[in-house]
Amino acid sequence: MNVSIIGTGYVGLVTGACFAEMGNNVTCLDKDVAKIDSLRQGQIPIHEPGLDTLVESNIKAGRLHFTTSYEEAVAFANTYFIAVGTPPNEDGSADLRHVLAVASELGRHVTEYSVIVDKSTVPVGTADSVKKAVRAELDRRGLNKLDVDVVSNPEFLKEGDAVNDFMRPERVVIGSDSDRAAEVMRKLYTPYTRNHERMLFMGIRDAEMTKYAANSMLATRISFMNEIANLCERLGVDVESVRKGIGSDGRIGYSFLYPGCGYGGSCFPKDVRALIHTARENGIEPMILAAVEARNDAQKERIFSRITARFGKRLDGLVFGLWGLAFKPGTDDMREAPSLVLLQQLVEAGAKVKAYDPVAMEVARRTFPSDWLKSGKVTLTEHQYDALDGVAALALVTEWKPFRFPDFGVVKKRMQNPVIFDGRNLYDPAEMRTLGFEYFGIGR
């Protein structure tokens, strides 16, 4: 099949490369000229395991192409995936300007029956707005009888494992009110879902809601466990035992029950806020979702509160080590990362920070306020142990594999004080005490 993907961000690039891997001819369109030039050379702008190999091999095979031209993208295909960003507005609602701009562009260029797929995460009712925008441009061109179908096909990709998620999906959700469009989608996804029970067809609005509901449920589990962890600390309970005890219940399971210093990234925070906004717009007070967001915001401040309880509210003259900047392992994404909250609080309290992350260092340099690096308030180190030299304590924020079993002899030797604030509960408290560390976990 011939497919065009509009948007070469995280979702668009993974989608395009994975479709091409199954033999489809794919054109990815983006208005960023420099980005397209880099992609044509096989240079990937994001860190996603396996994606670089997939892009490079499919470019060489002639199945994956990149362009900045709508004329080229439309001439190439009649199935179009909209995969542009939907950043949050100040009120938490999803900003649909980019989605609707793409819809209008497609309406100005298509010349035959087309299936337009909303792959971006969008609120309920967006497909109606997309179709209206396309229809307006077609009517303006005098193409009143040209048929166009809009489909909702939300993505469920985990950053750090997105390629595997796409190639071996737990489910593919397709929202369509057209049998013709549904058949196009069925044909496109059949190679990934030999078990057709994994392909779920439903109404367009049902599919749009499914994405938000799924992410909000996972966020709820995280915030619930973080609240339990904080209570465990007060009561002298080890939350790890509690997690095992409730996770062994088949109705609950272990997934997303790991307490920590809060969730981040481009999905959970944005989607929870968007669903809160949608609920309130429709006269429903989202008490559970509002609590999920409030708990997560508070949890991102948990490490700092424990640091100040140990060292005092003013941290002038103290240097802290920080392991982990990305919002989770397997990605260089720092959007809404707990590390950013902790860094801001430490700097404002007068401390300096030595930070290390296996893959997010370049993103950090672009993300941090320039004053942090120029003034020496924050130093990015070349090696994880370099972030420990002379520090008053180490804060672990992202559970990267190299942090799981460090040489604690080296760790202790290079630190000024053997104090660890473990925001992801990687280490065993009893073992840390035996090794001579003062250890603070989450709910331990």
SEKE-840953 format. One record per residue (C-alpha): residue number from 1; residue in one letter; x, y, z. Coordinates in nm, 4 decimals. Example, Ala and Ser with C-alpha at 12.3 -4.5 7.8 and 13.67 -1.06 7.14 Angstrom:
BEGIN
i_aa_u_v_w
1_a_1.2300_-0.4500_0.7800
2_s_1.3670_-0.1060_0.7140
//
This chain:
BEGIN
i_aa_u_v_w
1_m_0.0000_0.0000_0.0000
2_n_0.1026_0.3625_-0.0518
3_v_0.0825_0.5674_0.2681
4_s_0.1781_0.9226_0.3620
5_i_0.2549_1.0280_0.7188
6_i_0.2283_1.3978_0.8041
7_g_0.4579_1.4771_1.0943
8_t_0.7947_1.3167_1.1679
9_g_0.7912_1.3421_1.5444
10_y_0.7959_1.0428_1.7726
11_v_0.4689_0.8872_1.6563
12_g_0.4978_0.9761_1.2887
13_l_0.8510_0.8483_1.2430
14_v_0.7899_0.5184_1.4226
15_t_0.4637_0.4668_1.2310
16_g_0.6230_0.5425_0.8939
17_a_0.9274_0.3216_0.9491
18_c_0.7194_0.0283_1.0764
19_f_0.4735_0.0483_0.7867
20_a_0.7664_0.0521_0.5433
21_e_0.9200_-0.2495_0.7151
22_m_0.6149_-0.4557_0.6120
23_g_0.6645_-0.3682_0.2455
24_n_0.4440_-0.0598_0.2185
25_n_0.5662_0.2465_0.0315
26_v_0.5720_0.5327_0.2801
27_t_0.6320_0.9047_0.2436
28_c_0.6838_1.1091_0.5613
29_l_0.6148_1.4810_0.5349
30_d_0.7361_1.7565_0.7662
31_k_0.7665_2.1314_0.7171
32_d_1.1047_2.1376_0.8961
33_v_1.3510_2.1393_0.6056
34_a_1.6586_2.0704_0.8178
35_k_1.4872_1.7768_0.9857
36_i_1.3857_1.6227_0.6537
37_d_1.7399_1.6646_0.5162
38_s_1.8773_1.4836_0.8220
39_l_1.6224_1.2037_0.7943
40_r_1.7065_1.1499_0.4292
41_q_2.0602_1.0784_0.5473
42_g_1.9318_0.8344_0.8082
43_q_1.9940_1.0680_1.1022
44_i_1.7277_1.0161_1.3704
45_p_1.6283_1.3187_1.5842
46_i_1.5071_1.1065_1.8784
47_h_1.6474_0.8215_2.0832
48_e_1.4377_0.5109_2.0270
49_p_1.6025_0.1665_2.0311
50_g_1.5938_-0.0010_1.6878
51_l_1.4414_0.2926_1.5026
52_d_1.7645_0.4102_1.3400
53_t_1.8255_0.0672_1.1866
54_l_1.4660_0.0472_1.0647
55_v_1.4800_0.3900_0.9005
56_e_1.8174_0.3300_0.7375
57_s_1.7266_-0.0112_0.5943
58_n_1.3946_0.1054_0.4507
59_i_1.5486_0.4165_0.2940
60_k_1.8019_0.1912_0.1214
61_a_1.5224_-0.0436_0.0118
62_g_1.3377_0.2493_-0.1476
63_r_1.0268_0.2050_0.0652
64_l_1.0691_0.5047_0.2968
65_h_1.0843_0.8602_0.1656
66_f_1.0909_1.2060_0.3231
67_t_0.9553_1.5308_0.1832
68_t_0.8423_1.8837_0.2730
69_s_0.5942_1.8938_-0.0172
70_y_0.2211_1.8239_0.0161
71_e_0.2038_1.7877_-0.3608
72_e_0.4530_1.5025_-0.3444
73_a_0.2911_1.3370_-0.0422
74_v_-0.0596_1.3528_-0.1931
75_a_0.0485_1.2365_-0.5388
76_f_0.2111_0.9381_-0.3720
77_a_-0.0827_0.7991_-0.1721
78_n_-0.4503_0.8200_-0.0820
79_t_-0.4172_0.7126_0.2815
80_y_-0.2834_0.9860_0.5079
81_f_-0.1882_0.9687_0.8745
82_i_-0.1949_1.2929_1.0733
83_a_0.0799_1.2576_1.3349
84_v_0.1545_1.6142_1.4397
85_g_0.1799_1.7499_1.7931
86_t_-0.1182_1.8381_2.0116
87_p_0.0503_2.0348_2.2925
88_p_-0.1577_2.1484_2.5888
89_n_-0.3091_2.4946_2.6010
90_e_-0.2843_2.6919_2.9243
91_d_-0.6226_2.5576_3.0368
92_g_-0.5105_2.1969_2.9795
93_s_-0.7078_2.1451_2.6577
94_a_-0.5353_1.9982_2.3522
95_d_-0.4095_2.2504_2.0972
96_l_-0.5495_2.1253_1.7645
97_r_-0.4104_2.3989_1.5424
98_h_-0.1508_2.1735_1.3808
99_v_-0.3991_1.8902_1.3254
100_l_-0.6552_2.1185_1.1610
101_a_-0.3854_2.2927_0.9548
102_v_-0.2867_1.9530_0.8105
103_a_-0.6534_1.8737_0.7425
104_s_-0.6916_2.1968_0.5481
105_e_-0.3741_2.1282_0.3499
106_l_-0.5005_1.7837_0.2562
107_g_-0.8320_1.9369_0.1496
108_r_-0.6394_2.1720_-0.0796
109_h_-0.4467_1.8896_-0.2460
110_v_-0.6340_1.5553_-0.2608
111_t_-0.7934_1.4647_-0.5945
112_e_-0.9411_1.1196_-0.5260
113_y_-1.1104_0.9190_-0.2529
114_s_-0.8911_0.9408_0.0565
115_v_-0.8734_0.7970_0.4049
116_i_-0.7425_1.0498_0.6555
117_v_-0.6308_0.8959_0.9828
118_d_-0.6012_1.0825_1.3116
119_k_-0.2944_0.9216_1.4666
120_s_-0.2235_1.2146_1.6977
121_t_-0.3797_1.2012_2.0428
122_v_-0.6880_1.4177_2.0063
123_p_-1.0021_1.4831_2.2144
124_v_-1.3427_1.3394_2.1365
125_g_-1.4982_1.5128_1.8374
126_t_-1.1723_1.5951_1.6576
127_a_-1.2482_1.3660_1.3638
128_d_-1.5620_1.5735_1.2986
129_s_-1.3520_1.8910_1.2962
130_v_-1.0922_1.7331_1.0666
131_k_-1.3575_1.6216_0.8197
132_k_-1.5188_1.9666_0.8291
133_a_-1.1838_2.1344_0.7544
134_v_-1.1131_1.8981_0.4647
135_r_-1.4675_1.9319_0.3308
136_a_-1.4480_2.3121_0.3363
137_e_-1.1394_2.3105_0.1149
138_l_-1.2823_2.0499_-0.1218
139_d_-1.6032_2.2504_-0.1610
140_r_-1.4028_2.5644_-0.2256
141_r_-1.2287_2.3783_-0.5094
142_g_-1.5626_2.2663_-0.6501
143_l_-1.5022_1.9011_-0.5537
144_n_-1.8361_1.8645_-0.3760
145_k_-1.8779_1.5002_-0.4739
146_l_-1.5271_1.3846_-0.3817
147_d_-1.5580_1.1391_-0.0912
148_v_-1.3213_1.1517_0.2053
149_d_-1.3347_0.9375_0.5192
150_v_-1.1753_1.0261_0.8527
151_v_-1.0611_0.7504_1.0874
152_s_-0.9357_0.7563_1.4452
153_n_-0.6391_0.5257_1.5057
154_p_-0.4805_0.6185_1.8400
155_e_-0.1260_0.5092_1.9136
156_f_-0.0248_0.3036_2.2166
157_l_0.3530_0.3227_2.1886
158_k_0.5793_0.3144_2.4926
159_e_0.8838_0.5338_2.4512
160_g_1.1881_0.3076_2.4675
161_d_0.9967_0.0113_2.3220
162_a_0.7916_0.1788_2.0494
163_v_0.9154_-0.0282_1.7552
164_n_0.8303_-0.3541_1.9306
165_d_0.4921_-0.2129_2.0384
166_f_0.4068_-0.1240_1.6794
167_m_0.5296_-0.4481_1.5238
168_r_0.3681_-0.6689_1.7923
169_p_0.0734_-0.4688_1.9224
170_e_-0.1443_-0.5789_2.2111
171_r_-0.4314_-0.4205_2.0197
172_v_-0.4987_-0.1901_1.7259
173_v_-0.7919_0.0449_1.7843
174_i_-0.9696_0.1719_1.4726
175_g_-1.2578_0.4137_1.4942
176_s_-1.4561_0.4436_1.1713
177_d_-1.8113_0.4996_1.0512
178_s_-1.7241_0.3833_0.6977
179_d_-1.6945_0.0206_0.5896
180_r_-1.4753_0.1308_0.3006
181_a_-1.2287_0.3093_0.5286
182_a_-1.2383_0.0247_0.7809
183_e_-1.1361_-0.2195_0.5093
184_v_-0.8396_-0.0010_0.4138
185_m_-0.7272_0.0004_0.7778
186_r_-0.7822_-0.3737_0.8131
187_k_-0.5618_-0.4418_0.5116
188_l_-0.2909_-0.2088_0.6400
189_y_-0.2747_-0.3594_0.9892
190_t_-0.3341_-0.7284_0.9134
191_p_0.0418_-0.8094_0.8940
192_y_0.0789_-0.6903_1.2537
193_t_-0.2319_-0.8619_1.3913
194_r_-0.2565_-1.2152_1.2599
195_n_-0.4841_-1.2699_1.5570
196_h_-0.7704_-1.0511_1.4373
197_e_-0.9088_-1.0278_1.7900
198_r_-0.6352_-0.7707_1.8497
199_m_-0.7885_-0.5407_1.5870
200_l_-1.0712_-0.3534_1.7574
201_f_-1.3198_-0.1682_1.5385
202_m_-1.5476_0.0848_1.7043
203_g_-1.7065_0.4241_1.6550
204_i_-1.4786_0.7222_1.5880
205_r_-1.5610_0.8937_1.9171
206_d_-1.5175_0.5652_2.1022
207_a_-1.1636_0.5349_1.9664
208_e_-1.0793_0.8944_2.0531
209_m_-1.1952_0.8384_2.4100
210_t_-1.0147_0.5044_2.4410
211_k_-0.6723_0.6672_2.4114
212_y_-0.7374_0.9213_2.6857
213_a_-0.9038_0.6657_2.9111
214_a_-0.6122_0.4221_2.8752
215_n_-0.3433_0.6760_2.9613
216_s_-0.5493_0.8205_3.2449
217_m_-0.6011_0.4755_3.3957
218_l_-0.2265_0.4041_3.3898
219_a_-0.1548_0.7452_3.5402
220_t_-0.4132_0.6721_3.8090
221_r_-0.2358_0.3508_3.9087
222_i_0.0944_0.5362_3.9424
223_s_-0.0513_0.8183_4.1505
224_f_-0.2464_0.5717_4.3657
225_m_0.0700_0.3770_4.4449
226_n_0.2635_0.6949_4.5182
227_e_-0.0030_0.7972_4.7684
228_i_0.0127_0.4551_4.9329
229_a_0.3936_0.4856_4.9445
230_n_0.3767_0.8165_5.1278
231_l_0.1382_0.6664_5.3815
232_c_0.3711_0.3665_5.4206
233_e_0.6561_0.6002_5.5165
234_r_0.4476_0.7531_5.7971
235_l_0.3385_0.4134_5.9284
236_g_0.6747_0.2353_5.9119
237_v_0.5581_0.0057_5.6314
238_d_0.7715_-0.1123_5.3373
239_v_0.5767_-0.0268_5.0232
240_e_0.7672_-0.2921_4.8268
241_s_0.6008_-0.5632_5.0325
242_v_0.2636_-0.3947_4.9829
243_r_0.3217_-0.3723_4.6069
244_k_0.3939_-0.7450_4.5894
245_g_0.0960_-0.8237_4.8062
246_i_-0.1602_-0.6365_4.5969
247_g_0.0053_-0.7016_4.2602
248_s_-0.0269_-1.0775_4.3099
249_d_-0.4038_-1.0318_4.2886
250_g_-0.4927_-1.1221_3.9303
251_r_-0.7571_-0.8504_3.9229
252_i_-0.4893_-0.5884_3.9923
253_g_-0.1547_-0.7104_3.8547
254_y_0.1886_-0.5516_3.8931
255_s_0.1972_-0.3136_3.5969
256_f_0.2290_0.0568_3.6815
257_l_0.2296_-0.0097_4.0564
258_y_0.5884_0.1033_4.1137
259_p_0.6054_0.4047_4.3465
260_g_0.8516_0.6778_4.2632
261_c_0.9045_1.0491_4.2150
262_g_0.6230_1.1014_3.9650
263_y_0.5453_1.0350_3.6003
264_g_0.6382_1.2644_3.3114
265_g_0.6737_1.2499_2.9347
266_s_0.4631_1.3699_2.6467
267_c_0.1551_1.1545_2.7120
268_f_0.0337_1.1008_3.0672
269_p_0.0516_1.4610_3.1974
270_k_-0.0954_1.6094_2.8794
271_d_-0.3674_1.3492_2.8368
272_v_-0.4830_1.3602_3.1981
273_r_-0.5119_1.7389_3.1797
274_a_-0.6947_1.7218_2.8475
275_l_-0.9485_1.4730_2.9851
276_i_-0.9966_1.6907_3.2950
277_h_-1.0658_1.9868_3.0657
278_t_-1.3084_1.7852_2.8524
279_a_-1.4967_1.6648_3.1603
280_r_-1.5367_2.0143_3.3006
281_e_-1.6443_2.1502_2.9624
282_n_-1.9241_1.8955_2.9714
283_g_-2.0380_1.9637_3.3256
284_i_-1.8610_1.6734_3.4963
285_e_-1.6215_1.7395_3.7840
286_p_-1.3380_1.4843_3.7340
287_m_-1.2571_1.4287_4.1000
288_i_-1.0418_1.1182_4.0487
289_l_-0.8467_1.2621_3.7552
290_a_-0.7909_1.5910_3.9365
291_a_-0.6535_1.3961_4.2328
292_v_-0.4274_1.1938_4.0011
293_e_-0.2756_1.5126_3.8622
294_a_-0.2420_1.6760_4.2050
295_r_-0.0727_1.3678_4.3522
296_n_0.1719_1.3536_4.0618
297_d_0.2594_1.7216_4.0923
298_a_0.3241_1.6732_4.4637
299_q_0.5214_1.3525_4.4059
300_k_0.7693_1.5339_4.1813
301_e_0.8619_1.7421_4.4867
302_r_0.9073_1.4391_4.7118
303_i_1.2838_1.3983_4.6716
304_f_1.3474_1.7669_4.7383
305_s_1.1355_1.7606_5.0533
306_r_1.3397_1.4675_5.1822
307_i_1.6640_1.6452_5.0927
308_t_1.5621_1.9581_5.2856
309_a_1.4471_1.7474_5.5791
310_r_1.7985_1.6022_5.5900
311_f_2.0129_1.9070_5.5000
312_g_1.7940_2.2068_5.5817
313_k_1.5898_2.4394_5.3647
314_r_1.8877_2.6469_5.2489
315_l_2.1412_2.4424_5.0543
316_d_2.4003_2.7115_4.9827
317_g_2.7467_2.5664_4.9287
318_l_2.6200_2.2105_4.8866
319_v_2.6628_2.0077_4.5686
320_f_2.4298_1.7215_4.4792
321_g_2.4738_1.4418_4.2297
322_l_2.1845_1.3543_4.0007
323_w_2.1498_1.0273_3.8112
324_g_1.8858_1.0420_3.5400
325_l_1.7348_1.3293_3.3424
326_a_1.4947_1.1626_3.0960
327_f_1.1423_1.1078_3.2241
328_k_1.2005_0.7323_3.1992
329_p_1.4703_0.4909_3.0732
330_g_1.4920_0.4065_2.7041
331_t_1.4341_0.7598_2.5788
332_d_1.5961_1.1037_2.5724
333_d_1.2580_1.2720_2.6260
334_m_1.2655_1.5220_2.9125
335_r_0.9173_1.6655_2.8720
336_e_0.7515_1.6967_3.2149
337_a_1.0431_1.4995_3.3648
338_p_1.0626_1.4863_3.7465
339_s_1.4331_1.5721_3.7153
340_l_1.3416_1.9212_3.5950
341_v_1.1340_1.9892_3.9063
342_l_1.4113_1.8656_4.1361
343_l_1.6795_2.0656_3.9529
344_q_1.4724_2.3835_3.9714
345_q_1.4182_2.3388_4.3443
346_l_1.7836_2.2612_4.4188
347_v_1.9107_2.5612_4.2218
348_e_1.6578_2.7954_4.3838
349_a_1.7676_2.6681_4.7276
350_g_2.1274_2.7655_4.6494
351_a_2.2709_2.4220_4.5676
352_k_2.4786_2.3164_4.2713
353_v_2.4150_1.9951_4.0798
354_k_2.6287_1.7469_3.8886
355_a_2.3993_1.5524_3.6563
356_y_2.4366_1.2508_3.4292
357_d_2.2036_1.0606_3.1953
358_p_2.3082_0.7897_2.9451
359_v_2.1229_0.9433_2.6470
360_a_1.9520_1.2705_2.7407
361_m_2.2567_1.4974_2.7778
362_e_2.2118_1.6820_2.4462
363_v_1.8415_1.7290_2.5122
364_a_1.9323_1.8622_2.8574
365_r_2.1682_2.1196_2.7072
366_r_1.8830_2.2448_2.4879
367_t_1.6257_2.2276_2.7685
368_f_1.8011_2.3833_3.0674
369_p_1.8041_2.7601_3.1170
370_s_2.1341_2.8798_2.9675
371_d_2.2268_3.0414_3.2991
372_w_2.2350_2.7052_3.4761
373_l_2.5207_2.5730_3.2643
374_k_2.7081_2.9018_3.2131
375_s_2.7105_2.9867_3.5843
376_g_2.8042_2.6365_3.6953
377_k_2.4819_2.5894_3.8874
378_v_2.4370_2.2675_3.6886
379_t_2.7220_2.0620_3.5431
380_l_2.6645_1.7781_3.2967
381_t_2.9248_1.5076_3.3492
382_e_3.0723_1.2617_3.1008
383_h_3.0371_0.9549_3.3231
384_q_2.7896_0.8522_3.5889
385_y_3.0580_0.8355_3.8586
386_d_3.1836_1.1845_3.7704
387_a_2.8493_1.3136_3.9004
388_l_2.9480_1.1910_4.2490
389_d_3.2732_1.3753_4.3111
390_g_3.2490_1.5641_4.6389
391_v_2.8685_1.5664_4.6489
392_a_2.6682_1.5947_4.9683
393_a_2.4243_1.3313_4.8408
394_l_2.3109_1.1449_4.5307
395_a_1.9550_1.1686_4.3977
396_l_1.8469_0.8946_4.1565
397_v_1.5558_1.0013_3.9381
398_t_1.5552_0.7729_3.6291
399_e_1.5912_0.3952_3.6606
400_w_1.8448_0.3374_3.3802
401_k_2.0039_-0.0106_3.3801
402_p_2.3607_0.1170_3.4454
403_f_2.2343_0.2651_3.7729
404_r_2.0907_-0.0627_3.9019
405_f_2.4165_-0.2300_4.0055
406_p_2.6846_0.0369_4.0412
407_d_3.0136_-0.0227_4.2223
408_f_2.9059_0.1039_4.5622
409_g_3.2670_0.1077_4.6793
410_v_3.3462_0.3638_4.4101
411_v_3.0201_0.5477_4.4797
412_k_3.0994_0.5847_4.8496
413_k_3.4614_0.6821_4.7895
414_r_3.3778_0.9634_4.5499
415_m_3.0961_1.1165_4.7557
416_q_3.1534_1.3627_5.0378
417_n_2.8666_1.2063_5.2323
418_p_2.7345_0.8523_5.1710
419_v_2.3732_0.9659_5.1342
420_i_2.1379_0.8384_4.8614
421_f_1.7881_0.9604_4.7765
422_d_1.6451_0.6829_4.5594
423_g_1.3467_0.8178_4.3643
424_r_1.2813_0.4835_4.1936
425_n_1.3455_0.2326_4.4754
426_l_1.6255_0.0587_4.2851
427_y_1.8226_-0.0356_4.5933
428_d_1.7496_-0.2491_4.8974
429_p_1.7401_-0.0366_5.2150
430_a_1.8963_-0.3063_5.4349
431_e_2.1825_-0.3615_5.1904
432_m_2.2443_0.0117_5.1669
433_r_2.2694_0.0380_5.5464
434_t_2.5097_-0.2582_5.5534
435_l_2.7278_-0.0820_5.2955
436_g_2.7368_0.2277_5.5131
437_f_2.4946_0.4485_5.3218
438_e_2.2256_0.6716_5.4604
439_y_1.9391_0.5702_5.2348
440_f_1.6055_0.7340_5.1573
441_g_1.3605_0.5571_4.9226
442_i_0.9966_0.6167_4.8358
443_g_0.7728_0.4480_5.0922
444_r_1.0605_0.2332_5.2234
//
